[in-house]
Amino acid sequence: MDKGTWIRTVILALALVNQVLVMFSKSPLPIDNQMAEQVTASIFTIVTSVHAWFKNNYVTQKGKQQREVLRKNGLSK
């Protein structure tokens, strides 16, 4: 994986860990929310984050091949 993919992956992992901690009332901020709101927000964040990460990074073999084609044709960094 390239540098940008690693950075996005690490940031995604930090966001997911933060959401799980918030869900179990381990938030670094002293904000008290209802559990239903926390679960809903966490599920939404997890699903959309994983979807965006998967779609925006070349993690599959097919994606890696596509990236190489783009690089060879000068369409990517």
N, CA, C and O atoms as a GROMACS GRO file, in nm:
protein
  308
    1MET      N    1   0.084  -0.118   0.000
    1MET     CA    2   0.000   0.000   0.000
    1MET      C    3   0.088   0.124   0.000
    1MET      O    4   0.200   0.123   0.052
    2ASP      N    5   0.036   0.231  -0.059
    2ASP     CA    6   0.112   0.355  -0.064
    2ASP      C    7   0.094   0.436   0.065
    2ASP      O    8   0.016   0.398   0.153
    3LYS      N    9   0.165   0.545   0.075
    3LYS     CA   10   0.166   0.626   0.198
    3LYS      C   11   0.027   0.679   0.232
    3LYS      O   12  -0.014   0.676   0.348
    4GLY      N   13  -0.046   0.727   0.133
    4GLY     CA   14  -0.180   0.780   0.157
    4GLY      C   15  -0.275   0.676   0.211
    4GLY      O   16  -0.357   0.705   0.298
    5THR      N   17  -0.265   0.554   0.159
    5THR     CA   18  -0.350   0.445   0.206
    5THR      C   19  -0.320   0.414   0.352
    5THR      O   20  -0.413   0.392   0.430
    6TRP      N   21  -0.194   0.412   0.390
    6TRP     CA   22  -0.157   0.385   0.529
    6TRP      C   23  -0.211   0.494   0.621
    6TRP      O   24  -0.263   0.464   0.728
    7ILE      N   25  -0.198   0.618   0.580
    7ILE     CA   26  -0.246   0.729   0.663
    7ILE      C   27  -0.396   0.720   0.682
    7ILE      O   28  -0.445   0.733   0.794
    8ARG      N   29  -0.471   0.697   0.573
    8ARG     CA   30  -0.617   0.685   0.583
    8ARG      C   31  -0.657   0.566   0.669
    8ARG      O   32  -0.754   0.573   0.744
    9THR      N   33  -0.582   0.456   0.659
    9THR     CA   34  -0.613   0.337   0.738
    9THR      C   35  -0.591   0.362   0.886
    9THR      O   36  -0.673   0.322   0.968
   10VAL      N   37  -0.482   0.428   0.922
   10VAL     CA   38  -0.453   0.457   1.063
   10VAL      C   39  -0.558   0.553   1.119
   10VAL      O   40  -0.606   0.532   1.230
   11ILE      N   41  -0.593   0.656   1.044
   11ILE     CA   42  -0.695   0.751   1.090
   11ILE      C   43  -0.829   0.682   1.106
   11ILE      O   44  -0.900   0.707   1.204
   12LEU      N   45  -0.864   0.594   1.013
   12LEU     CA   46  -0.988   0.518   1.024
   12LEU      C   47  -0.986   0.431   1.150
   12LEU      O   48  -1.086   0.426   1.222
   13ALA      N   49  -0.876   0.364   1.176
   13ALA     CA   50  -0.866   0.278   1.295
   13ALA      C   51  -0.884   0.361   1.422
   13ALA      O   52  -0.952   0.318   1.515
   14LEU      N   53  -0.822   0.479   1.428
   14LEU     CA   54  -0.838   0.566   1.544
   14LEU      C   55  -0.982   0.611   1.562
   14LEU      O   56  -1.033   0.615   1.674
   15ALA      N   57  -1.048   0.645   1.452
   15ALA     CA   58  -1.189   0.688   1.459
   15ALA      C   59  -1.278   0.574   1.508
   15ALA      O   60  -1.369   0.596   1.588
   16LEU      N   61  -1.252   0.453   1.460
   16LEU     CA   62  -1.333   0.339   1.502
   16LEU      C   63  -1.312   0.306   1.650
   16LEU      O   64  -1.408   0.276   1.721
   17VAL      N   65  -1.188   0.311   1.695
   17VAL     CA   66  -1.159   0.286   1.837
   17VAL      C   67  -1.228   0.392   1.922
   17VAL      O   68  -1.286   0.361   2.026
   18ASN      N   69  -1.222   0.518   1.878
   18ASN     CA   70  -1.288   0.625   1.952
   18ASN      C   71  -1.438   0.601   1.961
   18ASN      O   72  -1.497   0.622   2.066
   19GLN      N   73  -1.501   0.559   1.852
   19GLN     CA   74  -1.645   0.535   1.853
   19GLN      C   75  -1.682   0.422   1.950
   19GLN      O   76  -1.781   0.432   2.021
   20VAL      N   77  -1.602   0.316   1.952
   20VAL     CA   78  -1.630   0.206   2.043
   20VAL      C   79  -1.614   0.252   2.189
   20VAL      O   80  -1.694   0.215   2.274
   21LEU      N   81  -1.511   0.332   2.216
   21LEU     CA   82  -1.492   0.384   2.352
   21LEU      C   83  -1.609   0.472   2.394
   21LEU      O   84  -1.654   0.465   2.508
   22VAL      N   85  -1.657   0.555   2.303
   22VAL     CA   86  -1.772   0.641   2.333
   22VAL      C   87  -1.894   0.556   2.361
   22VAL      O   88  -1.973   0.587   2.451
   23MET      N   89  -1.911   0.449   2.286
   23MET     CA   90  -2.026   0.363   2.303
   23MET      C   91  -2.028   0.301   2.444
   23MET      O   92  -2.136   0.279   2.500
   24PHE      N   93  -1.912   0.272   2.499
   24PHE     CA   94  -1.902   0.214   2.633
   24PHE      C   95  -1.873   0.318   2.741
   24PHE      O   96  -1.818   0.286   2.846
   25SER      N   97  -1.911   0.443   2.713
   25SER     CA   98  -1.896   0.554   2.808
   25SER      C   99  -1.753   0.576   2.854
   25SER      O  100  -1.729   0.609   2.970
   26LYS      N  101  -1.660   0.558   2.767
   26LYS     CA  102  -1.519   0.583   2.798
   26LYS      C  103  -1.469   0.704   2.719
   26LYS      O  104  -1.351   0.712   2.684
   27SER      N  105  -1.559   0.796   2.693
   27SER     CA  106  -1.526   0.914   2.614
   27SER      C  107  -1.431   1.006   2.691
   27SER      O  108  -1.448   1.026   2.811
   28PRO      N  109  -1.333   1.061   2.622
   28PRO     CA  110  -1.244   1.156   2.689
   28PRO      C  111  -1.316   1.288   2.720
   28PRO      O  112  -1.270   1.365   2.804
   29LEU      N  113  -1.427   1.313   2.654
   29LEU     CA  114  -1.507   1.432   2.682
   29LEU      C  115  -1.620   1.396   2.778
   29LEU      O  116  -1.686   1.294   2.759
   30PRO      N  117  -1.643   1.477   2.880
   30PRO     CA  118  -1.747   1.445   2.978
   30PRO      C  119  -1.888   1.478   2.927
   30PRO      O  120  -1.956   1.563   2.983
   31ILE      N  121  -1.930   1.411   2.820
   31ILE     CA  122  -2.062   1.434   2.762
   31ILE      C  123  -2.143   1.306   2.781
   31ILE      O  124  -2.099   1.198   2.741
   32ASP      N  125  -2.259   1.319   2.841
   32ASP     CA  126  -2.343   1.202   2.867
   32ASP      C  127  -2.457   1.197   2.765
   32ASP      O  128  -2.545   1.283   2.766
   33ASN      N  129  -2.458   1.098   2.678
   33ASN     CA  130  -2.563   1.077   2.579
   33ASN      C  131  -2.637   0.949   2.610
   33ASN      O  132  -2.590   0.865   2.687
   34GLN      N  133  -2.753   0.935   2.549
   34GLN     CA  134  -2.826   0.809   2.566
   34GLN      C  135  -2.757   0.700   2.486
   34GLN      O  136  -2.696   0.725   2.382
   35MET      N  137  -2.768   0.578   2.536
   35MET     CA  138  -2.701   0.464   2.473
   35MET      C  139  -2.750   0.442   2.330
   35MET      O  140  -2.671   0.405   2.243
   36ALA      N  141  -2.876   0.463   2.304
   36ALA     CA  142  -2.930   0.443   2.168
   36ALA      C  143  -2.864   0.538   2.069
   36ALA      O  144  -2.833   0.498   1.957
   37GLU      N  145  -2.842   0.661   2.108
   37GLU     CA  146  -2.777   0.757   2.020
   37GLU      C  147  -2.632   0.717   1.995
   37GLU      O  148  -2.581   0.731   1.883
   38GLN      N  149  -2.567   0.668   2.098
   38GLN     CA  150  -2.428   0.625   2.082
   38GLN      C  151  -2.416   0.507   1.988
   38GLN      O  152  -2.329   0.504   1.901
   39VAL      N  153  -2.504   0.410   2.006
   39VAL     CA  154  -2.500   0.291   1.921
   39VAL      C  155  -2.530   0.330   1.776
   39VAL      O  156  -2.462   0.284   1.684
   40THR      N  157  -2.632   0.413   1.757
   40THR     CA  158  -2.668   0.455   1.621
   40THR      C  159  -2.552   0.530   1.555
   40THR      O  160  -2.518   0.504   1.440
   41ALA      N  161  -2.492   0.623   1.627
   41ALA     CA  162  -2.380   0.699   1.573
   41ALA      C  163  -2.261   0.609   1.543
   41ALA      O  164  -2.195   0.625   1.441
   42SER      N  165  -2.234   0.515   1.631
   42SER     CA  166  -2.122   0.424   1.610
   42SER      C  167  -2.143   0.334   1.490
   42SER      O  168  -2.052   0.315   1.409
   43ILE      N  169  -2.261   0.278   1.479
   43ILE     CA  170  -2.290   0.191   1.364
   43ILE      C  171  -2.280   0.270   1.234
   43ILE      O  172  -2.220   0.223   1.138
   44PHE      N  173  -2.337   0.389   1.232
   44PHE     CA  174  -2.329   0.473   1.112
   44PHE      C  175  -2.184   0.504   1.077
   44PHE      O  176  -2.145   0.494   0.961
   45THR      N  177  -2.105   0.540   1.176
   45THR     CA  178  -1.964   0.573   1.152
   45THR      C  179  -1.887   0.452   1.102
   45THR      O  180  -1.810   0.463   1.007
   46ILE      N  181  -1.907   0.339   1.165
   46ILE     CA  182  -1.834   0.218   1.126
   46ILE      C  183  -1.869   0.178   0.983
   46ILE      O  184  -1.780   0.152   0.902
   47VAL      N  185  -1.998   0.173   0.952
   47VAL     CA  186  -2.039   0.130   0.817
   47VAL      C  187  -1.990   0.227   0.711
   47VAL      O  188  -1.933   0.184   0.610
   48THR      N  189  -2.011   0.357   0.731
   48THR     CA  190  -1.969   0.452   0.629
   48THR      C  191  -1.817   0.462   0.618
   48THR      O  192  -1.764   0.481   0.509
   49SER      N  193  -1.747   0.449   0.730
   49SER     CA  194  -1.600   0.455   0.726
   49SER      C  195  -1.540   0.336   0.652
   49SER      O  196  -1.452   0.353   0.568
   50VAL      N  197  -1.588   0.218   0.683
   50VAL     CA  198  -1.536   0.099   0.616
   50VAL      C  199  -1.569   0.104   0.467
   50VAL      O  200  -1.486   0.069   0.383
   51HIS      N  201  -1.689   0.147   0.434
   51HIS     CA  202  -1.728   0.157   0.292
   51HIS      C  203  -1.638   0.257   0.219
   51HIS      O  204  -1.587   0.228   0.111
   52ALA      N  205  -1.620   0.376   0.278
   52ALA     CA  206  -1.536   0.478   0.215
   52ALA      C  207  -1.391   0.432   0.205
   52ALA      O  208  -1.326   0.455   0.103
   53TRP      N  209  -1.340   0.368   0.309
   53TRP     CA  210  -1.201   0.319   0.305
   53TRP      C  211  -1.184   0.216   0.195
   53TRP      O  212  -1.086   0.220   0.120
   54PHE      N  213  -1.278   0.123   0.184
   54PHE     CA  214  -1.267   0.016   0.086
   54PHE      C  215  -1.277   0.072  -0.055
   54PHE      O  216  -1.204   0.030  -0.145
   55LYS      N  217  -1.368   0.168  -0.076
   55LYS     CA  218  -1.388   0.224  -0.210
   55LYS      C  219  -1.276   0.317  -0.251
   55LYS      O  220  -1.249   0.330  -0.370
   56ASN      N  221  -1.210   0.384  -0.157
   56ASN     CA  222  -1.110   0.485  -0.190
   56ASN      C  223  -0.966   0.434  -0.185
   56ASN      O  224  -0.872   0.511  -0.206
   57ASN      N  225  -0.948   0.307  -0.158
   57ASN     CA  226  -0.813   0.250  -0.153
   57ASN      C  227  -0.808   0.124  -0.240
   57ASN      O  228  -0.908   0.055  -0.259
   58TYR      N  229  -0.691   0.098  -0.290
   58TYR     CA  230  -0.672  -0.020  -0.375
   58TYR      C  231  -0.630  -0.138  -0.287
   58TYR      O  232  -0.511  -0.170  -0.279
   59VAL      N  233  -0.726  -0.202  -0.222
   59VAL     CA  234  -0.695  -0.309  -0.128
   59VAL      C  235  -0.712  -0.448  -0.188
   59VAL      O  236  -0.656  -0.545  -0.136
   60THR      N  237  -0.789  -0.461  -0.294
   60THR     CA  238  -0.808  -0.591  -0.357
   60THR      C  239  -0.706  -0.608  -0.469
   60THR      O  240  -0.643  -0.512  -0.512
   61GLN      N  241  -0.691  -0.729  -0.515
   61GLN     CA  242  -0.598  -0.755  -0.626
   61GLN      C  243  -0.642  -0.679  -0.751
   61GLN      O  244  -0.559  -0.622  -0.822
   62LYS      N  245  -0.771  -0.678  -0.777
   62LYS     CA  246  -0.824  -0.605  -0.893
   62LYS      C  247  -0.794  -0.456  -0.879
   62LYS      O  248  -0.757  -0.391  -0.977
   63GLY      N  249  -0.810  -0.402  -0.759
   63GLY     CA  250  -0.782  -0.261  -0.735
   63GLY      C  251  -0.635  -0.227  -0.757
   63GLY      O  252  -0.603  -0.122  -0.812
   64LYS      N  253  -0.547  -0.316  -0.715
   64LYS     CA  254  -0.404  -0.294  -0.736
   64LYS      C  255  -0.370  -0.294  -0.885
   64LYS      O  256  -0.287  -0.216  -0.930
   65GLN      N  257  -0.435  -0.381  -0.960
   65GLN     CA  258  -0.414  -0.383  -1.104
   65GLN      C  259  -0.466  -0.255  -1.167
   65GLN      O  260  -0.402  -0.201  -1.258
   66GLN      N  261  -0.580  -0.206  -1.121
   66GLN     CA  262  -0.634  -0.081  -1.173
   66GLN      C  263  -0.540   0.036  -1.144
   66GLN      O  264  -0.520   0.123  -1.230
   67ARG      N  265  -0.483   0.039  -1.024
   67ARG     CA  266  -0.389   0.146  -0.989
   67ARG      C  267  -0.268   0.144  -1.082
   67ARG      O  268  -0.222   0.249  -1.125
   68GLU      N  269  -0.217   0.027  -1.111
   68GLU     CA  270  -0.102   0.016  -1.201
   68GLU      C  271  -0.134   0.066  -1.341
   68GLU      O  272  -0.052   0.134  -1.404
   69VAL      N  273  -0.253   0.034  -1.389
   69VAL     CA  274  -0.295   0.082  -1.521
   69VAL      C  275  -0.304   0.234  -1.520
   69VAL      O  276  -0.260   0.299  -1.615
   70LEU      N  277  -0.360   0.290  -1.414
   70LEU     CA  278  -0.368   0.437  -1.403
   70LEU      C  279  -0.230   0.500  -1.400
   70LEU      O  280  -0.206   0.601  -1.466
   71ARG      N  281  -0.139   0.440  -1.324
   71ARG     CA  282  -0.002   0.495  -1.316
   71ARG      C  283   0.069   0.487  -1.451
   71ARG      O  284   0.137   0.581  -1.492
   72LYS      N  285   0.054   0.374  -1.520
   72LYS     CA  286   0.120   0.356  -1.649
   72LYS      C  287   0.070   0.456  -1.752
   72LYS      O  288   0.146   0.499  -1.840
   73ASN      N  289  -0.057   0.495  -1.742
   73ASN     CA  290  -0.115   0.589  -1.837
   73ASN      C  291  -0.106   0.734  -1.790
   73ASN      O  292  -0.161   0.823  -1.854
   74GLY      N  293  -0.037   0.757  -1.678
   74GLY     CA  294  -0.018   0.892  -1.626
   74GLY      C  295  -0.143   0.955  -1.570
   74GLY      O  296  -0.154   1.078  -1.568
   75LEU      N  297  -0.237   0.875  -1.525
   75LEU     CA  298  -0.363   0.927  -1.472
   75LEU      C  299  -0.366   0.929  -1.320
   75LEU      O  300  -0.466   0.970  -1.260
   76SER      N  301  -0.257   0.887  -1.257
   76SER     CA  302  -0.250   0.882  -1.112
   76SER      C  303  -0.110   0.920  -1.067
   76SER      O  304  -0.016   0.919  -1.146
   77LYS      N  305  -0.098   0.953  -0.940
   77LYS     CA  306   0.034   0.989  -0.885
   77LYS      C  307   0.124   0.869  -0.876
   77LYS      O  308   0.238   0.880  -0.833
   0.00000   0.00000   0.00000
